[in-house]
Amino acid sequence: TDQYEELEVLSLINIGLTTLKGFPAYPKLRSLEISDNKLTGDLEYLKCCPNIASLKICNNRIADLAALEPLKDLQTLNSLDLIECPISDGASYRADVFKAVPRLTFLDGIDKEGNAEPESDEDFEFDDEGSELGSEDEDSNGDEDEDGEDEEDSEGDEEEGPAAKRVKLENGDEANGEEKEEEEEKRKK
């Protein structure tokens, strides 16, 4: 639908898909993950998404090269994952797939020469607040400031101004969130 025409990344993992018939056109879709379903083919229905660069079909029922034939028409497809599909059990599986889909650079995360695929933007993990995990500088509510020191552990550094997370206690004193929780615990006892 028009509502999702800007969609670039879509994950439909383990939702019981048995066909891609009727798959909607997403002209800007770059990455599609349809792993852990029951697909045997129907990849021709992905032609309406001409910009797919990464396609993960792991653990489906893709059993032969004929099922992959429609992927030749995806001009930007360079990474395909078929791990745990019956086709991946064949002795010449990798050579056959690279031959059947000549534009591919990576199959199951590895190129023809055996080099691993670099991590893509879609694979970054995010914490509960939407910040990337493992980044150099932690977010502003977090643990590290620009010079790499823990803000929470810095003694004598008190935040002031509108960004400060301070609250008035019932006795009129100010405290941060932790102190307020401690105060409320004491009051309950």
N, C-alpha and C positions, 0 to 999 in steps of 0.2 A: 504494500500500500504506500501511498505518498507520504504517510506519516513517518516511514522508516527509510526514505530514499537516501539519507545521509549516513546510514549504518555502514561501518567499516569492519567491525569485528562481531562475529556471531558464534555462539556456542550452543549446540543442541545435543549435549552429551546425555546418553542413557535415558532417552525419553520414549523408547519403543518405536522409533521410525522404521517402517518397512518399505517405504517408497519416498522418492523425492518429487513425485508427480505433483504438480501444482505449486512447486517451490516459487516464491515470489521473486520478482526482479529487484535486486539491490545493486544499482549501478556502481556504487562506491565500495562495495564489500571487498575487503582485501584478505581477510582471514576467516575461514569457516572450519569449525570443529564439529563433526558429526559422529564422533567415536562412540563405541559401546551401544550401538543400535543393532538392527537386524536387516541392514541394507544388503542387497545382492547385486545391485547395479543402479539403474535409473540416473546415472550421472549426467546424461544429456540434458536433464532439467536444470543443470547449473549454468547452462549457456546464457541464461538471462542475468548472470552475474559475471560480466566479462573481465573484471579487474581482480579476481581472486588470485592471490600470489601464494597463499599457504592454505593447504587443504589437509585436514587430519581426519582420516576415515578408519582409525584403528579399531580393532575388535568388532568388525562387522562381518558379513558373509560374502565378501568379494572373493571370488574363487578363480577367475580367469582374466586374461588380458583383454578379452572382448569387452568386459565391463568397464575397462579403463579407456577404451577407444574415444569416447566423447571428450576426454580431457585434453586431447590434441588441440581442440578448438579454443581452449582458454589460453590466450596469448601471453598473459602475465604469470601463469602458474609456474613457480620455480621450486616449491617445496611440497612434497606429498608424503604423508605418513600412512602406511598400511600395516603397521605392526599388529600381530595377532589376527590377521585376516588369513583365510586358507591359502590365498595366492602367495603369501610370504613364505610358505613351506617349500616351494619349488626350489630345485637345485640351482637353476640359473635365474632365479627370481629378480635379483637386482639388475642384471644385464638386460633381461627381457623387459622390465618396466622402463628403464632408461631408453631402450630402443622404441618402445611403444609410445612414450611421451617424451619426445626428443628435447623439449624446452626445459625439462626438469634439471635443476641444479642439485637438489637434495632429495634423497629418498630415505625415509625413516631417520632424518636428522644427519645423514652422512652423504657427502658428495661422491662422485665416481672414483676419486682418488683416495677415499677413506678419511677425508677431513670432516670434522664435526661442523655442523651448522652453527653460526654465531647466534647468541640469544637475540630474540626479537623484542620489540617494544611490547607486544601483546603478552609476553611471558613474565613481566615483572609482577611481583607479589606486592600487595598493598595491605597496610594495617587497617584496623577497624575505622580509622578516620580518613582513609583515602590517601595517606602519605606512603611513598615508596619505602619498603623495608630495605635496609642495607645501604642507604645513601650515606654520603660522607658527613653532611651536617644534618642533624635531626631537626624536626619541625619545631616551631616556636613554642609549642606547649610542652615540649619534650625535654630531653635530657642533655643536649649539648648546644652550646651557643657557638658563635662564629669562630672563636679561638679554640674550640674543641673541649672546653671545660664543662663539667656537669653544672648546670644552673641550679639544680635542686640542692646540690651538696656544697655550693659556695657559701661559706659562712660570712655573715655580715652584709650580703648582697640582698637587699630587700627591694622588690619591685614597687614602684610608685606609679601614679597616674591611672588613666582609664584601662590600661591593660592588666593592672594588678587584680588578681582574683582574691579580693579580701571581702570579708563579710562582718557585719556587726553582730556580736554575741549579745545574749540577753542582758548581760551585765554592762554593756556599753563598750567593751573592748573590741578591737579589731583582730581578726585572725584569718588565716588562709583556710581553704576547704578542709584540710586534715585536722587542723586545730579545732574547727567547728564540730567535726565529727566526734573528736575526743571529748569536747565539752558536752555534747549531747549524750554521749555514753555515760559520763559522770552523772548527769542530771537524772538519767533513767534509774541509776542505782540508788 
